[in-house]
Amino acid sequence: MSTKHPTPATVRPIATSAFVNGHFPRRRGLIVALSALAGFVLTVVWSAHFVDSTIGDNVANTLLGHDAKATPIAGTAAGIAFAFVTGLAGTFTACNIAAFGAMAPMLGGSSSRAERVRGALRPLLWLSAGMLSVSAVYGVIVGLVGTSMPQFSTAQNVMGTLSGRSVQSLVVFGVIGLAMTYLGLAALGVVRDPFAGIARRFPNAPMVFMGVLIGGFLIGRPFGLFRQLFRDAAESGNPLYGAAAFCLQSLGNIVVLALALVATAAFLGDRARRWLTEKPVRLAVITGVALITVGVFTFLYWDVRLLARRELIPWYPTAPWAA
């Protein structure tokens, strides 16, 4: 009597975490290369002036009803409003684009609309927990010692050197970019899932970690309106105000993404679910492509392109409108 072994087609892959569902595409090298190329092209065409000033400043000015940069923050209540509004205005800045990579692992869902919405809200809540933990701790630190931190400085950048602010941005976003790239490679099965062990006991750990990365944006963010909030929190000397302001800034950053995700789950989720569950490898590809693209973008934009803009390396390609 012979023992019948299962064929590869009958072996069911095992998901190890929110980022890795156990289904891996065949042409992984090509997918990785195209995703990295997309991230690189995005750094070439990205215009910081357009998203920071044309979009960010105008949104903040409209919602606040005055010139956000020219008007001093008068009091705690004004600071709280300023924090949330400028976080919302900074949704599409170069640092916050990395948050888009967090949406891919949340796709999918159940058959009913209510279950799909709950399925989208749960990972969002865990992501927010990680994000707000970092934001609150950093806000407390800024409230206590912020006036001596690099982000407090208003000194102009000098070509051929890196200011303390620039070094802080380079290190923080370099780490975030590399971490997101690694998670994207894990989603495609190129490298080991870093959450394979811990996710068995704590299945929400991957989303908490993604929230930590998003919360880390504040530590490196050079966005003008955020630096204005940073200086106000530092000068206040109030760690509770710093924590509250920075938490609201982070919540403002993700509110558009959160609403988009919930709307997708509510109104397009069933169609997306059928398309994804028909071939689960599609979700692995979407997750991997999103994370690698934004990870490569974040690293190249804030590390390599920054060095070129400070004339510390000879050249980095930039579109005419993005110079």
Secondary structure, DSSP 4 states (H G I P E B T S, - for coil): ----PPPGGGPPP---BTTB-S---S-HHHHHHHHHHHHHHHHHH--HHIIIIIIIIHHHHHHHTS-TTTS---SHHHHHHHHHHHHHHTTTSTTGGGGGGGTGGG----SSHHHHHHHHHHHHHHHHHHHHHHHHHHHHHHHHHGGGSGGG--PPP-TTS--HHHHHHHHHHHHHHHHHHHHHHHHTTSS--TTTTHHHH-TTHHHHHHHHHHHTHHHH---HHHHHHHHHHHHHT-HHHHHHHHHHHHHHHHHHHHHHHHHIIIIIHHHHHHHHHHSTHHHHHHHHHHHHHHHHHHHIIIIIHHHHHTTSSS-----GGG-
